[in-house]
Amino acid sequence: MIRLSIAFAAILLLPFSVRAAEPMNVLFVVSDDLTNNAIGCYGGPMKTPNIDKFAAKGVRFDRAYCQFPLCNPSRASFLTGLRPDTIRVYENTTQFRKNAPDVQSLPQTFRKGGYYVARVGKLYHYGVPAEIGTNGLDDPVSWEKVINPRGRDKDDEDRIFTLTPNAKGPGGRFGATLSWLAADGTDSEQTDGKIAAQVVQLLEANKDRPFFLACGFFRPHTPYVAPKAYFDLHPVDQIELPKVPVGHRQAGPAPAFGSAKADQDTMTDAQRRQAIQAYRASTSFMDAQLGTVFAALDRLKLTDRTVVVFISDHGYHLGEHGLWQKMSLFENSARVPMVIYDPRAKANGKVCGRPVELVDLHATLADLCGLPAPKTDGWSVKPLLDDPTAAWDHAAITQVSRGTPTATGAPPAKNPFFMGYSVRDESYRYTEWDGGKRGVQLFDYVKDPNEAKNLAHDPEYAKVVKEMKARLPKE
């Protein structure tokens, strides 16, 4: 007995990394269409206590960017670790394995590592709200278990207000335009409430084995549906509308504003405030469901052995630049919230200003959990979790399409298809539309955080343009 006690004491004296045989779990949480500008810890006006508390515990990345500001291309990218150009996914209808059948996804890396891997809700793309409760464009080989909750928001769709009642699309009548509803009933009746409850059940059932659990909330994606109490948190008469400089859109380049929609351009100020109120209510509601999940993590004593990631698939406009929703290369659309908590990280509670990308997450999580991973297009941000100011020679690349693609050999479309590519470092964003033939942009965020002045043709910035241009991908 004495010898055993001595041996055990010797083990306790070993460094944690040597004696910790138990693998780290992963909780991977994705919010849909969430802008940084709405979140308290990012300086926004929102009531997001659970995101804010989590950000204060982990490492908050202040300059994190999506690879494509649209649901399917972005999700296919960060769930594989490959850029949209690698998997050739640029819209909301192509399942990535059609073009890249042999790719090893992020969840597959954990399945191969012996983890229990499951998802609840939207991880790969769903048309929202039409495909809520279905598999959408899911990737079956990524998961051991899938759960597709469906709440009363689906049953209440005939009560939703929308700017375009006759619109149709992959997401249904409400998915591509501004739509909202202050709903009756409780949180638990809504789809996101059911998602939170199912994630808690999975945590309880699998707390004693290594897991990779993915939680995909649908909110605040339009239609902005939340129980009425969340609307009351955001009085419409206290909402300030973004100020857009006179002649801003006319100054171009035109493709930079290509995501504008006629129905949104003709909104009244009252409708704009109502839309922002509804978006904020939907965000506050999602934040409350996140709190339910985090409380379970603490209650089950899993926090100290779980890596937790919180992101959105892309950013979102709420009237900035005169735009709404996504599909632009301005900061509002390309930038995303990203917080990573690893209980072993030295920089927990700090903010990192290095430019990072969602495509980095596959390499990062495999690195943090000691798993072999395939070569990806991203980089592990593990060094930044220990030192947010560590050397980091990587810029963030975001791209977006314009026009209508045509089949090979087909005559030119009336609305020609081309790409915009944008590179972001700590101070600047440089963007080229159609290789520069349809316009270029440069913004200096130190002097102009609202992107009001395009400096691409300013002689004083010629050197910056040259340096940033060299970092763009070669088409």
N, C-alpha and C positions, 0 to 999 in steps of 0.2 A: 504494500500500500504506500509506504514512504517513497519507494523508488518510482511508483506511478505518479505520485504528487510532484516529485522533483521533475519528472519528464514533462508533465503537463505545464509546470511553471516555466520550463525552458521553452516550450512552444509559445507561451504567452509573450515571452521576451522577443520572439521573432518579429521582424517587420510585418505590417499588415499584409503587404503585397505577397509575402512568402506564405503566411499561414492561412490566408483567405482562400479556401478551396471552393467556397460557394459562389457560383456565378452571379453577376448582376442581372437583375430583371430590367425590362424596358417598358415604360408606358409612353406611348406615342400619340399625342393629341393634336388633331387638326381642326381648326375652325374654318368655315367657308366664307370667303369674301370679306375678311376682316382687315380694316385699315389701321395702321399705327396711330393715325390722327384721332381715333376714337378712344384710345386706351389711356387710362390715367398715368401709368408708369412711363408712357412715351410722350407725356406732355399734353394729352388730349383732355377733353372736357367730360369724359365718360365716367360713369360709376361702374368700375370693374375691380372690385376689391379682391377677388380671388386671383385674377391675373396679376394684379399689382403685388399681392403678397408673395405669389410664386416667383415673380421677377426679382423681388428683394432677397429671396433665398438662393436663387440660382444665378447664372450668368446671363444678363440681358444683352443681346446683340443689337446695337443701335443702327447698324448698317447691314441688314440682311436683305437679300433680294431673291425674287423668284426668277426662273429662267424663261417663262412665258406667261403673261398675265391673263390666262384663261384656264378654266378648271382642268380639263383633260390633259392638255400638254404639260401643265405644271405638275400635276399629280403623277402622271406617267414618268416624268423626269425625276422627281425627288424619290419616288418609290423604286426606281431602278438605279439612280445615281448617274444617269446618262442624259445628256443635253437633248433638247427637242430635235436638233439636226442629226443626232446620232440614231435616234429611234424613229425619226421622220413623222412625228405626231405634231400637228399644228392646229387641230380643230377638235370639236367635241364629239366626233362620231367614230374615230378610228381607235380600236383596241390595240395597244402597243405591240402585242405579239404578232399581229398581222405583218408588221415590218421587221420585227426583231424577235423571232420565235424562241431563240435559245438564251435570251437574257436571264441572268439570275437576279431576281428582285431583292430588295432589302428584307422583306419578311422571309424569303427563301433562304437567305444567308443565316437567319436565326433558326429556321427549321432544320437546316443541315447541321447547325451547331447543337442540336438536341433540345431546343427550346419548345415549349408549348406556344403556338402562334395562332392568334385569333384576332378578328376585327369585329367591331360593332359600328354600324352606320357607314358614312361616306368616306372611304379612303381613295380607291380608284374612282373614276368619274361616275356620277349619276346625273341624269337630267333632273333638275330640281324645279318644281316639285313633282313633276309627272312620274318619275321613277322611284320616289321614296317608297320603301317597302319591297323593293326588288334588288337584284344583284347589279343592275346598271352595267357598266363596262368593267366589271370586276375581273380579277385574275385568279381563277380557282386554285391554281397550284401554289399561290402565295400563302394560303391560309389552311390551318387545320380545322378551324371552325369559323363560320360567318353567321352574323345575326343582323337582320334587316328590320329594325323596328318601324312601325307605322303608327302615327298618332292622330289625334283629332284634327290637327291642322289640315290633313288630307280630307277629312269629312266636312270641314268648314269652308272649303274652297269657293263655294257659291256665294260666300259672304265677303270675299276679299275684294278690296278696291284696287283697280289697276288703271294705269294711264292708257293702255291699249287693249280694250276688252276683246277685240277680234284677232289678236295676235296668236300665231301658232309657231311652235318650235320644238326642239328636242326636250326642252324643259316644261313644255305645256304653255298655257296662256300667260303664266306669271313669271316664268324663269328668266326671260331676257329683258324685262322691263320693270319699272318701278311699281311695286304693288305692296299692299300692307293690310294688316288686320289686327285690331286690339281684341284679342280673343277672350271668350268666356272660359271658365274652368281653371284647372290647376296646372302647375308645371308638369306634374307627372303624367298628365294626359297628352302632352305635346310630344312630338317625335324625339326632340332632343332630351326631354325628361326621361323618356323610355330608354334612350341610348345610355344616359348616365346610370340608370338603374341596372341595365344589363351589364355594363362594365363593372359595376360594384359586385354583381353576382359572380362574374368571372374572376375578379380579384379574390373573392372569398373562396371560390372553388379551387384556385390554383396557387394559393399563397405559399404552399410548401414545395413547389417545384419551379425551376426557372421559366419565366414567361416573357413573351413579347406581345403585349396587348395594344392594339391600335383602336383609338376612339375617334370617330369622325363625326363631329357635330355639323348640322346643316345650317345653323344660323351663324351670322346674320344674313346669309344669302336671301335675295328676294324670292318669294314674297316675305316681307318682314312681318312675321307672325310671332306674337308673344302675348301672354296673359295681360290683361288691362293694367294690372298693378305696375308693370314695367314701363308702360307709357306714362303713368303718373310721375315717374321719377324724372321725366324730361319734359317739363312744361314747354309747350310750343312757343309761347311768347318770350321765352328766354333764349331761344336759338338764334344765333347770329349767322347770317349767310356769308359764304366766302366772297371776298371782293375780287373781281376779275378786272384787270386794267382795260381801259377802252382801247379797242383795236387789237386786242391780244390775239384772237384767233385769226384775224385778217392778216396779221404779220407773218403767219405761217411758221414753218412749212405746212402745207395742207395735210400731209399724211399724219402729222403729229396730233391732229384733231380728228382723225378718221373714225374714231369710235363714237363721235357725237351722233345723237338720234333726234329726229325731228320732233317727236312727241315730248322729249325732255327739254328741247330748246324753247318750247312754247308754254312751259309750266308757269303758273303764277308764283309769286313769292310765298303766298300762303301754302300752295302745294309743295314747294321746296322745303319749307319748314316742317310740314307734315311728314314728308318723306324722311327727312333727317331725324325727326322725333321717332319715327317707326324703326329706322335703322338702329338708333341708339337703344331703343327698347329691346329690340331683338338681340343686340349685343349684350345688354345687361342680363337678359334671360339666359343666354348661352353661358355667360360668366357664372351665373348661379349654379348651372348644371356642372360646370367645371369644379366648382366648390364641393359639390356632392362627391365627385370622384376623388378629389384630393383628401377630403375628410375620411373616406374609406381607406385610402392608402395609409394615412396616419393611424387610424383605428386598428388596422390589421398589422401594424408595426412593420410595414414594408418600405417606408420612406428611406430608411438608411441602407437599403440594399436594392434600390430601384433608380435607374437613370430615367429621368422624365424630360420629355421634349414637348414644347408647345409652340405651334406655328399656325400660320394661315397659308392657304395655297397661293395667294397673291394679294396685292393691295386693292384699293377701291377708291373711287372718286365720289365725293358728295358735293359736287358743284365747283370744286377747284378747277381752274382753267376753263370753266364753263362746261365741264364734263361730268358724267355720272357713270358709275359702275367701273368696268375694267377696260382692258385692251388698249391702253396707252403706254408710252414709255416715259411718262413723267413719273416723278418720285412717288406720288400717291398710289399709282397702279403697280409699279415695279417693286417697291419696298414692302417688306413683310415683317410682322412681329416674329421674333424667334428667341425663345428662352430655353436654356438647357440646364438642368440640375443633375449633377453627379455628386453624391454625398462625399466622394473622395477628392473633388476638385479644390484647388487652393484659392481660386478666385471667386468662390461663391459669394453673392451679395454685391458683385461689381458689375460694371458696364463695359462692354467691349466695343470700340469704335472701328475695328478693322472691317473692311468689306468682305462679307461671307455670302454664301449662296445656299439655297435649298438643295442643290445638287451635291453639296458636301455631306449631307446627312448619312448616306449609306456608308461611306468611308469612316465617318466619325463614330457612329454607333458600333460598327464592327470593331473599331480600334478600342473603344472604351470597354467593350465586353470581351476583348481578347479572341475574337473570331476571325478566321481567314475569310477574306472577301475577294470578289473578282475585281479586276481593274475597272475603275469608274472614271467619270469625267470630273469628279470633285476631289476635294482634299479634306483630310481629317482636321477638324478644328480643335482637337484635344489640346495642343499647346496653348491655345487661347483660353482654355478653361482653367489653366494654372497661372497664366500671365496674359491678361488682356492686351498688353502692350508688346507682346512677343513679336519678333520679326515675322512679317507676313507679306509676301510679294505677290499677292493674288488680287486681281480686280474682279468685279462682279459683272457678268454678261447677261443681259436680258434682251430677248427678241420678240417681235410681234409681226403678224402678217397683215397685209392689206390686199383687198381685191378678192377675186374668185379664182381658185386653181382650176386648170383644165388638164385633161388627159394628154399624154404624150402624143404629139402629132396633130392635136386638135387645133382649130383656128383660134387666134387670140380672143380672149374673152372681152366683152364690152367693158368689164371692170378688171383690168390686168392685175395679176397676182404678183406681189413682191414683198420683200421683208424689210423691216427696220431692225437694226442692231444697235444696242446701246451698251457702253462700258462705264462703270462707276467705280471711282476710287474714293479716298477719304475726303477729297475736296471738290471733285468735278464729275460731271456726267457729259459724255460725248456720244452723239447719236447720228447715224447715217441712215437715210431712207433710200432704199434701192441702190445701195453702194454709193450714196451721195448724189445720185442723179436727180433725186426728188427732194433734196434738202438735207441740211446738216444743222445740228444744234450743239451748243456747248453752254453749260451752266456752271457758275462758280458759287458753290453752296456756302462759302464763308461770307461772301458779300450779298448773295441773292438766294436765300433758302426757299423762296417761293417760286423760283424759276420764271421770273418775269422778263429777264433780259437775255436774249440769245447772243452769245459772244463768239460764235463760230467764225465770224468774218472780221473780228476786231484784231488789228495787227499786233496789239500788245499780248494777245493770247495765241499767236501763231505757233510758238514752241509747245504750248500745252496741247493744242490741236494735233500737232505732229506726234507727240508722245502718246496721246490717248488713241489716236487712229491706229497706231502700231499695235495696240492691245486688242483691237477688234478681231474677231475670227475672220479668216480669209474665205470669202464666199466661193 
